[in-house]
Amino acid sequence: MQVHITKTEHGFAVPIPEETLLSAGFKEGDVVNIYVRKGCLEVTDPSERRYDVEKMVAQITDENLPDYIDSGPPVGREIW
């Protein structure tokens, strides 16, 4: 579906059809977070915590790298 982005007094607006809005679990008046991820706009519920694995991994340093935990030898059919 294509829609036109329109300029408003305080920014821009993208019309979202009611069926699309409701199927995504949103309703009129909801507060949402808007992100740009891989060149796309992403609208999320602020009560749902989102993690960006790439950003989290990029924050790993030698200082905060956890110690290795030895869980012992295999006890089932797992392969080490």
MARBA-3410 file (N, C-alpha, C, O; in Angstrom, 1 decimal):
80
0.8,-1.2,0.0,0.0,0.0,0.0,0.9,1.2,0.0,1.9,1.3,0.7 ~ 0.6,2.2,-0.8,1.3,3.4,-0.8,0.5,4.5,-0.3,-0.7,4.6,-0.6 ~ 1.1,5.4,0.5,0.4,6.6,1.1,1.4,7.8,0.9,2.6,7.6,0.6 ~ 0.9,9.0,1.0,1.7,10.2,0.8,2.0,10.7,2.2,1.2,10.9,3.0 ~ 3.3,11.1,2.3,3.7,11.8,3.5,3.4,13.2,3.4,3.6,13.8,2.4
2.7,13.8,4.4,2.3,15.2,4.4,3.0,16.0,5.5,3.3,15.5,6.5 ~ 3.2,17.2,5.2,3.8,18.1,6.2,2.7,18.7,7.1,1.7,19.0,6.6 ~ 3.0,18.7,8.4,2.1,19.2,9.4,2.8,20.4,10.0,3.9,20.8,9.7 ~ 2.1,21.0,11.0,2.7,22.2,11.7,4.0,21.8,12.4,4.9,22.7,12.5 ~ 4.1,20.6,13.0,5.2,20.2,13.8,6.0,19.1,13.2,6.9,18.6,14.0
5.9,18.8,12.0,6.6,17.7,11.4,6.0,17.1,10.2,5.5,17.9,9.3 ~ 5.9,15.8,10.2,5.3,15.1,9.0,4.3,14.1,9.5,4.4,13.6,10.7 ~ 3.4,13.7,8.7,2.4,12.7,9.0,2.3,11.6,7.9,2.4,11.9,6.7 ~ 2.1,10.4,8.3,1.9,9.3,7.4,0.6,8.7,7.8,0.4,8.2,8.9 ~ -0.4,8.7,6.9,-1.7,8.2,7.2,-1.6,6.6,7.3,-1.1,6.0,6.4
-2.2,6.1,8.4,-2.2,4.6,8.6,-3.7,4.2,8.5,-4.5,4.6,9.3 ~ -4.0,3.3,7.6,-5.4,2.8,7.5,-5.8,2.2,8.9,-5.0,1.5,9.5 ~ -7.0,2.3,9.3,-7.5,1.8,10.5,-7.3,0.3,10.7,-6.8,-0.1,11.7 ~ -7.5,-0.4,9.6,-7.3,-1.9,9.7,-5.9,-2.2,10.0,-5.6,-3.1,10.8 ~ -4.9,-1.5,9.4,-3.5,-1.7,9.6,-3.1,-1.4,11.1,-2.4,-2.1,11.7
-3.7,-0.3,11.5,-3.4,0.2,12.9,-3.9,-0.8,13.9,-3.1,-1.2,14.8 ~ -5.1,-1.3,13.7,-5.7,-2.2,14.7,-5.0,-3.6,14.6,-4.8,-4.2,15.7 ~ -4.6,-4.0,13.4,-4.0,-5.3,13.3,-2.6,-5.3,13.9,-2.1,-6.4,14.3 ~ -2.0,-4.1,14.1,-0.7,-4.0,14.7,-0.9,-3.9,16.2,0.1,-3.8,17.0 ~ -2.1,-3.8,16.7,-2.3,-3.7,18.1,-2.4,-2.3,18.7,-2.3,-2.1,19.9
-2.5,-1.3,17.8,-2.5,0.1,18.2,-3.9,0.7,18.0,-4.8,0.1,17.3 ~ -4.2,1.8,18.7,-5.5,2.5,18.5,-5.2,4.0,18.5,-4.1,4.4,18.9 ~ -6.2,4.8,18.1,-6.0,6.2,18.1,-5.7,6.7,19.5,-6.3,6.3,20.5 ~ -4.7,7.6,19.6,-4.3,8.2,20.9,-3.1,7.5,21.5,-2.6,8.0,22.5 ~ -2.8,6.3,21.1,-1.6,5.6,21.7,-0.3,6.3,21.5,-0.1,7.0,20.5
0.5,6.2,22.5,1.9,6.8,22.3,2.8,5.7,21.8,2.7,4.5,22.3 ~ 3.6,6.0,20.8,4.5,5.0,20.2,5.9,5.5,20.1,6.1,6.7,20.1 ~ 6.8,4.6,19.9,8.2,5.0,19.6,8.4,4.8,18.1,7.9,3.9,17.5 ~ 9.2,5.7,17.5,9.5,5.6,16.1,11.0,5.5,16.0,11.7,6.4,16.5 ~ 11.5,4.5,15.3,12.9,4.3,15.1,13.2,4.1,13.6,12.3,3.8,12.8
14.4,4.4,13.2,14.9,4.1,11.9,15.8,2.9,12.0,16.8,3.0,12.7 ~ 15.4,1.8,11.4,16.2,0.6,11.5,16.5,0.0,10.1,15.5,-0.3,9.4 ~ 17.7,0.0,9.7,18.1,-0.5,8.4,17.3,0.2,7.3,16.8,-0.4,6.3 ~ 17.2,1.5,7.4,16.6,2.4,6.4,15.1,2.3,6.4,14.5,2.9,5.5 ~ 14.4,1.7,7.4,13.0,1.6,7.4,12.5,2.3,8.7,13.2,2.2,9.8
11.3,2.9,8.7,10.7,3.4,9.9,10.1,2.2,10.7,9.4,1.4,10.1 ~ 10.3,2.2,11.9,9.7,1.1,12.8,8.9,1.8,13.9,9.5,2.6,14.6 ~ 7.7,1.4,14.0,6.8,1.9,15.1,6.6,0.8,16.1,6.2,-0.3,15.8 ~ 6.9,1.2,17.4,6.8,0.1,18.4,6.1,0.7,19.6,5.9,1.9,19.8 ~ 5.6,-0.2,20.4,4.9,0.1,21.7,6.0,0.4,22.7,6.8,-0.5,23.0
6.0,1.6,23.3,7.1,1.9,24.3,7.1,1.0,25.5,8.1,0.9,26.2 ~ 6.0,0.3,25.8,6.0,-0.6,26.9,6.7,-1.9,26.6,7.0,-2.7,27.6 ~ 6.9,-2.2,25.4,7.7,-3.4,25.0,9.2,-3.0,24.8,9.5,-2.2,24.0 ~ 10.0,-3.7,25.6,11.4,-3.4,25.6,12.0,-4.0,24.3,11.9,-5.2,24.1 ~ 12.7,-3.2,23.5,13.4,-3.7,22.3,14.9,-3.7,22.5,15.4,-2.8,23.1
15.5,-4.7,22.0,17.0,-4.8,22.1,17.6,-4.8,20.7,17.0,-5.5,19.8 ~ 18.7,-4.1,20.5,19.4,-4.1,19.3,20.7,-4.9,19.5,21.6,-4.4,20.1 ~ 20.7,-6.2,19.1,21.8,-7.1,19.4,23.1,-6.5,18.8,24.1,-6.6,19.5 ~ 23.1,-5.9,17.7,24.3,-5.3,17.1,24.9,-4.3,18.0,26.1,-4.2,18.2 ~ 24.0,-3.4,18.5,24.5,-2.3,19.4,25.0,-2.9,20.7,26.0,-2.5,21.3
24.3,-4.0,21.2,24.7,-4.6,22.5,26.1,-5.3,22.3,27.0,-5.1,23.2 ~ 26.3,-6.0,21.3,27.6,-6.7,21.0,28.7,-5.6,20.8,29.8,-5.9,21.3 ~ 28.4,-4.5,20.2,29.4,-3.5,20.0,29.9,-2.9,21.3,31.0,-2.3,21.4 ~ 29.1,-3.0,22.4,29.5,-2.4,23.7,30.3,-3.4,24.5,30.8,-3.0,25.6 ~ 30.5,-4.6,24.0,31.4,-5.6,24.8,32.8,-5.2,24.7,33.4,-4.9,23.6
33.5,-5.1,25.8,34.9,-4.8,25.9,35.6,-5.8,26.7,35.0,-6.7,27.3 ~ 36.9,-5.8,26.7,37.7,-6.7,27.6,37.3,-6.5,29.0,37.4,-7.4,29.8 ~ 37.0,-5.3,29.4,36.7,-4.9,30.8,35.3,-5.5,31.3,35.2,-5.9,32.4 ~ 34.3,-5.6,30.3,33.0,-6.1,30.8,32.7,-7.4,30.2,31.5,-7.9,30.3 ~ 33.6,-8.1,29.6,33.4,-9.4,29.1,33.3,-10.4,30.2,34.2,-10.5,31.1
32.2,-11.2,30.3,32.0,-12.1,31.4,33.0,-13.2,31.4,33.6,-13.6,30.3 ~ 33.3,-13.8,32.5,34.3,-14.9,32.6,33.6,-16.2,32.0,32.4,-16.3,32.0 ~ 34.5,-17.1,31.5,34.0,-18.3,31.0,33.4,-19.2,32.1,34.0,-19.3,33.2 ~ 32.3,-19.8,31.8,31.7,-20.7,32.8,31.7,-22.1,32.2,31.2,-22.4,31.2 ~ 32.4,-23.0,32.9,32.5,-24.4,32.5,31.3,-25.1,33.0,31.0,-25.2,34.2
30.5,-25.6,32.1,29.3,-26.3,32.4,29.5,-27.8,32.5,28.5,-28.6,32.7 ~ 30.7,-28.3,32.4,31.0,-29.7,32.5,30.9,-30.4,31.2,30.6,-29.8,30.1 ~ 31.1,-31.7,31.2,31.0,-32.5,30.0,29.6,-32.7,29.5,28.6,-32.5,30.3 ~ 29.4,-33.1,28.2,28.1,-33.3,27.7,27.4,-34.4,28.6,28.0,-35.4,29.0 ~ 26.1,-34.2,28.8,25.3,-35.2,29.6,24.2,-35.9,28.8,23.5,-36.8,29.2
24.0,-35.4,27.6,23.0,-35.9,26.7,23.5,-36.1,25.3,24.6,-36.6,25.1 ~ 22.7,-35.6,24.3,23.2,-35.8,22.9,23.8,-34.5,22.4,24.0,-34.4,21.2 ~ 24.0,-33.4,23.2,24.6,-32.2,22.7,26.0,-32.5,22.2,26.7,-33.4,22.6 ~ 26.5,-31.6,21.3,27.8,-31.7,20.7,28.6,-30.5,21.1,28.1,-29.4,21.0 ~ 29.8,-30.7,21.6,30.7,-29.6,22.0,31.7,-29.4,21.0,32.6,-28.5,21.2
END
